[in-house]
Amino acid sequence: MMIEPEAAPEWKIAQWLNTRMPLSVDALRGKVILAIAFQMLCPGCVSQGLPQAQRARAAFSPDDLAVIGLHTVFEHHAAMMPVSLEAFLHEYRIGFPVGVDQPDGSGGPPLTMRAYEMRGTPTTLLIDRQGRLRTHAFGHLPDLQLGAELATLIGEPPLGSTRPSGEPGSVCTPEGCS
């Protein structure tokens, strides 16, 4: 479900996999971000969330869309260690970057999960080119709905560019387009 845009919180990541450098919402500004919060022992994540993220990654240009996994462990901590996650990503051929959500240190929800007020996994987050959270959905989104929302966000003009309507002087900034 599309929501009123506000700045997306930065991810709090303990470790990154499938990328050579740490990623952030700010570093990906200019691209639409599809972030899937998942747990490798979550049946809905394995059967729906992660395959859908892979399909989205294949369907859209990496110049427009960054697909990110957020391994957000809030149960079965001992079974979902980074070494297990590495094997899982290899077995399921997950090639997009995956960040391990930073534990809170006292057994509560991990820090990114808490910052986004996630109810569980899978959770789908869509962040626009300006770094604003536009969709926050718990559970599986139908493919057509996700595709339509991604196409809408990708179709919006990039930060600092002229609107496609060609209006002279129309420019997009973090505050909006004018």
C-alpha positions in Angstrom: 0.0 0.0 0.0 1.4 3.4 -1.0 1.8 5.7 2.0 2.4 9.4 2.5 6.1 9.9 1.7 8.5 10.6 4.5 12.3 10.0 4.7 13.1 6.3 5.0 15.1 5.4 8.1 18.7 4.3 7.4 19.3 0.6 7.8 21.3 -0.7 10.8 23.3 -3.5 9.4 25.7 -5.8 11.2 27.1 -7.4 8.0 26.5 -7.3 4.3 26.5 -10.3 1.9 26.6 -10.3 -1.9 28.1 -6.8 -2.1 31.7 -5.5 -1.9 30.7 -2.4 0.1 28.1 -1.5 2.7 24.9 0.1 1.2 22.6 2.7 2.6 19.4 4.4 1.7 21.3 7.6 1.2 24.0 5.9 -1.0 21.2 4.5 -3.3 19.5 7.9 -3.7 18.5 8.3 -7.3 17.3 4.7 -7.6 14.1 3.2 -6.5 14.7 0.6 -3.7 12.8 -2.6 -3.2 13.8 -3.9 0.2 12.5 -7.3 1.3 12.8 -8.0 5.0 13.0 -11.8 5.5 14.1 -14.7 7.6 15.5 -17.8 6.0 13.3 -20.0 8.2 10.1 -18.1 7.2 8.0 -20.1 4.8 6.3 -17.1 3.2 9.7 -15.4 2.7 11.1 -18.5 1.0 8.1 -19.3 -1.2 6.9 -15.8 -2.0 9.0 -12.8 -0.8 12.4 -13.8 -2.1 11.3 -15.2 -5.4 9.3 -12.0 -6.0 12.3 -9.9 -5.3 14.3 -12.0 -7.8 11.6 -11.5 -10.4 11.6 -7.7 -9.8 15.4 -7.6 -10.1 15.2 -9.5 -13.4 12.3 -7.3 -14.8 13.8 -3.8 -14.1 17.0 -2.1 -15.0 19.6 -2.0 -12.2 20.0 1.7 -13.2 16.5 2.3 -11.9 15.9 -0.3 -9.2 18.1 -1.6 -6.4 16.8 -4.8 -4.8 18.0 -5.3 -1.2 17.4 -8.1 1.2 17.2 -7.4 4.9 17.7 -10.5 7.0 15.7 -9.5 10.0 15.9 -12.2 12.7 13.5 -11.9 15.6 13.2 -15.7 16.4 15.3 -18.8 16.2 18.5 -16.7 16.6 20.9 -19.7 17.0 19.8 -21.3 13.7 20.0 -18.1 11.6 23.7 -17.2 12.0 25.5 -15.4 9.1 27.3 -18.7 8.1 23.9 -20.3 7.7 22.6 -17.3 5.8 25.5 -17.5 3.4 24.7 -21.1 2.6 21.0 -20.3 2.2 21.7 -17.5 -0.2 24.0 -19.8 -2.2 21.4 -22.6 -2.3 18.5 -20.4 -3.3 20.7 -18.4 -5.7 20.0 -15.1 -4.1 22.4 -12.7 -5.9 21.2 -9.3 -4.7 22.8 -7.6 -1.6 21.6 -8.8 1.8 22.1 -6.9 5.0 22.0 -8.7 8.4 19.8 -6.5 10.6 21.7 -5.3 13.7 20.5 -7.1 16.9 19.4 -4.8 19.6 21.6 -6.6 22.2 18.9 -7.5 24.6 16.8 -10.0 22.7 14.3 -7.4 21.3 13.5 -6.7 17.7 16.6 -5.9 15.5 17.3 -2.2 15.0 16.1 -1.9 11.3 13.0 -3.9 12.1 12.3 -1.5 15.0 13.1 1.6 13.0 10.5 0.6 10.3 8.0 -0.7 12.8 7.8 -4.0 11.0 5.3 -6.5 12.3 7.1 -9.6 10.9 8.4 -11.1 7.7 8.1 -10.9 4.8 7.8 -7.1 4.8 8.1 -5.2 1.5 9.5 -1.7 1.6 9.6 0.6 -1.5 11.7 3.7 -1.3 11.6 6.3 -4.0 14.5 8.0 -5.8 14.5 10.8 -3.2 14.9 8.4 -0.3 11.3 8.5 0.9 9.4 5.5 2.1 6.5 5.0 -0.2 5.2 1.5 0.5 5.4 -0.5 3.7 3.6 -3.8 3.5 3.6 -6.8 5.8 3.1 -10.1 4.0 3.1 -10.9 0.3 2.0 -8.3 -2.3 0.5 -9.6 -5.5 3.0 -9.4 -8.4 0.8 -7.1 -10.5 0.5 -4.7 -7.5 4.2 -4.7 -6.8 5.0 -4.2 -10.5 2.6 -1.3 -10.8 4.0 0.4 -7.8 7.6 -0.1 -9.0 6.7 1.2 -12.5 5.0 4.3 -10.9 8.1 5.1 -8.8 10.5 4.4 -11.6 8.5 6.6 -13.8 8.9 9.6 -11.5 11.6 12.0 -12.5 15.0 11.5 -10.8 16.2 14.1 -8.2 17.3 17.3 -9.9 15.8 16.5 -13.3 13.2 18.2 -15.4 9.7 16.7 -15.3 8.8 14.5 -18.2 5.9 16.9 -19.0 8.5 19.3 -20.3 7.3 22.3 -18.2 10.2 24.8 -18.3 12.0 25.1 -15.0 10.3 22.1 -13.4 12.8 20.5 -11.1 12.6 17.7 -8.5 14.2 18.2 -5.1 13.9 16.2 -1.9 10.9 18.3 -1.0 9.1 17.5 -4.2 8.7 18.5 -7.9 7.8 22.0 -8.9 
